[in-house]
Amino acid sequence: MNRRVQALVLRRIPYGDTSLVLHVYSREAGRLGLMAKGVRRHTGGRPAAPADVALQSGHLVELVIVVREGRDLQILREAEVLDDFRGLRGDYARLMSGLAVIEALERTQLPEHADPPLFDAAAAVLRLAAGDCPRPQNLVYWFLLFLLAHSGYGLDLAACGGCGRPWEDFRDRAGGGLDPRDGRAHCPDCRGGREALALSPALWRVLNFLLNRPPERVAAREITRGTRRELGALLAALLRAHLAPGLELRGLAMAEDLETSNNLREQHGRADP
């Protein structure tokens, strides 16, 4: 049976001389393994085949696949690019932020488990990151929080999970924490001896901002390097606890390191005579 799906290409692995094994995340069927036969026919300086060009990691594509029950790899029949997110390749921080989204999908999603809202959110974040946004890393933070909430592990930061006081009552006090088991925050008075992940006042403010804004709004917010480190560590801990043991988002870490290097170079350049 032939089936037409929209998909994000997660990974491509050469197979033999001319074929590819593909891992994709589709809107209609979730994560799939595909065999793309004979698409790598460009040799001797000849241009790449159209299907090979389409099937690059991170591309949004429309595919026609031959579905057979019980197969680990379905057969790819046709491929067409819908969006190559070209803007990601013009800036290293954008490219690595896009990679972090792709990594998260590949590591957290079960085979053949369709989730159209998650697919749409990932495509929207990649499209925004490829556009004219000042801080694409923020979009990755937003997406990971969306991924956790959509998987049943959302955060509840509006009030203390112990005493019920609203966050505004203790927003500037250090010592708060987040219970990773249920995603509930606890004020400094109620955290006590709980095995909670630390929440500094700055991190609490940033998390509330990310949780209560659409992705179009979050890319303009400046987050200090120290708070981004806290945020990255917190999200990694939650993802490892609930969805993907051992997960490390290399793309996001590399994008942040590059941004720091660029900022230092800019400051040095301004200080030079």
N, C-alpha and C positions, 0 to 999 in steps of 0.2 A: 504494500500500500504506500502510495506517495503522500507525503505531508509537507505543507509549506509552513515555515516558522520564521519568526524574527529572532535573531540571536546576537549575543556579544561573543566574540572569539576570545577565549581565555588563554589557550595555549595551542601551539602547533609543533608537531614532532615529525621530522622527516622519516619516511618509511620506504625502504628500498631506494631505487634510483629516481622515481618519478612521483611517488605518492606521499600523502600526509596522513597522520593520525591527528585529529582535532578534538580539543575539549572546548565545548561552547556552553553558554548559559542562554537558554531560549525562553521566550515569553510564554510559549504555549506548552512546553514540555519539560521545563527545568534544565538541569545540567545533563548534557548528552556527550557521548563519545561517538565520533564519526570517522569513517574511512573515506578519504578523498583520493580516488584513484587517478593516476596519470596527470595530476595538475602541475607538477614541477617538470615541465618539458623544456624549459629554457636552458639551453646549453650552447657552448661555443659563442657566447656574446649575443645570442638572440634574445629579444625581449621576453619578459615573463608572461606566462599565460594569464588571461584575464581572471580566471578563478584563483590563481596563486596570488595575484595582486589583491584580490578581494579578501582573501583569508589570512590577513595579518592580525596579530594579537591586538585586541582593543577595538577592532572595527565592529560597527553595527551592520549586520548583514541580513539579507533575506535568503533563506535556503530552501531548497526542495530536497527532501531526504526520503530514502526508501526504508520504511519501518518494517522490521521483522521481529516478532516476539521472541524473547530469550537471547537476543544478540547483545553482546557487550558493546559492539561498534555497529552503528547503523551506516548505511551507504549514502554518501552525498551525491546528489544528482546535478544540482545547479547552485550557483552562488552569485549574489549581486550585492554590491556595497550600497547601503542606505546612508551611512555617515561614517567617514573615516576620522572624524574629530581631528582634523589636520592641525588645528591650533595647538594641540598638545605637543606636537613635535617641534614647535618653534621656541619652546622655553623648557629648560630642564626641570624646573619645579613643577610645571604643569604636567610634563611627561611622567614624572615620578608619582604625582598625585593620581593620575589616571591609572598607573600601574597598581597603586595601593587599592583602588576600587576593584580592579580585576582580580588581584590576589585575594581580597576578602570574599568575593563571590566564589572563586575556585575552591577555597579552603573551607567554606562554611555551608555550602549548599549541597543537599543530597541529590543523588542521581534521579532524574525523571520526576522531580517534585516541582510542579509549576507554581510560580508565585508572581503573577503579572504586576501587582503594585511594587514589589521589590525590583523587578526588571525595569519598570518605568522610572523608578527613583534612580537606579544606577545609570541609565541612559541620560536622564536629565542632568545628573551631576557631571558626567563626562562632557556633555554638551556645554555646560556652564564653564567647566574648567578649561575647555578649549577656546572659550571666548575671551572677552576683555574683562577678566576679573583680577583684582589686585592680589588676592591671597587664596590660590586654589587649594592649599592645604586645609583651610577651614571647611571646604566642601567635603573633604574626606572625613573630617570629624563629624560633620552633620550626617553623612551617610552611615557611618559606623553606629551612631546613636539610633538612627532610623532602623538599621539592620537589627540591633539588639531589641528595640521595642517591638518590631514586627515579628520577631521570633519568640516573643513572650517574656523578654528580660529587660523591659523598659525601666527607666529611673524615675523615682518619685522624690522630687527635691522641693516641692512647694512648701512642705512643713516637716517638722521633726517627727520621725517615726516613733519616738518615745513619748514626748510630752504633748505633741500636736501643735506646738507654737509655730506660727508662720515664719518662713525663712527670713523675712525682713527684720524680725526681732533679734536675730543673731548673725546677720549677714557679714558683719565686720569682725567677728570673734574667731580666733584660731582654735583648733582642736576638734572640729567637726569630723564626721566620718560617714562612709557609705557602706552599708551591709551588702556585700556582693551576692548574697543568697537571694534577697528579695528586692534589691535595688532601692531600698529606702534609706534616706539620709537621717543622721542623728546629730543633734546639736552638741556642743562641747559638754553640756551638763549631763546629757543622756548617753553619750558614747561610752563612758566608763571603760570597762574591761572588754568590750565587744571586739571581736576580730573584724574590725572595719578598716576599709581603705581610707587613707587620710584625704580630707577635703579642705584645702586652704580656702580662705574667703575669696581669693581671686579665682580659684578653680570653680568654686560654687557659682560665682557670678557668670563665668564663661559658659558653664554647663546650662544654666538657666537660659542664657541668651540663645544658645544653639538649639535647645529643646523647644523654644517658643517662637522660632522664626523660620520662614520658608528658606530653602537653599539659596534663592536669589538674593536674600538679605545678608547671609552670613559671610560672604566672601570679602566684604568691605571692612570687617571688624579686625582691628589690630590686636593680636594676642602676644604678650611678651614671651620671650624664649623660655623663661623658667616655667611659666604657666603651661606652655605647649608641651614641655617635657612631662609635667604632672598629668596633663590631659592624655598624652600618648600612652603613658604608663598605666593610667586608670583604664582606658579603653582596651588596651592589650590584655590586662588582667581579667576584665569582664569577658572578653571574647574567648580567652583561653579557658575560663571557668565554665562557660556555658555552650560555646559553639565549636571551638577549634583548639584543642590542646596543642601547645607548642607554636601557635601562630605568631609570626613576626612579620609585620608589614614593612618590608625592606624599602619599598617605594616611598612611603611617607617619611621614613627616617632619612633617606638620602635626599629627599626634597628639602627637609628642614636643615640638614647640614649644609646644603648648597646655599640656602637663603642666608644662613649665618655668615658663610664665607663672603657672599656678595655684599652683605651689609658692612662687614669689616673693611672690604676693599673700598666701598663708597666712602666710609668715614675716613679712611686713610687718604683717599684721593682729595677729599675736601680739606684735609689738614695740610696737604703738601702745598708749598708756595707755587 
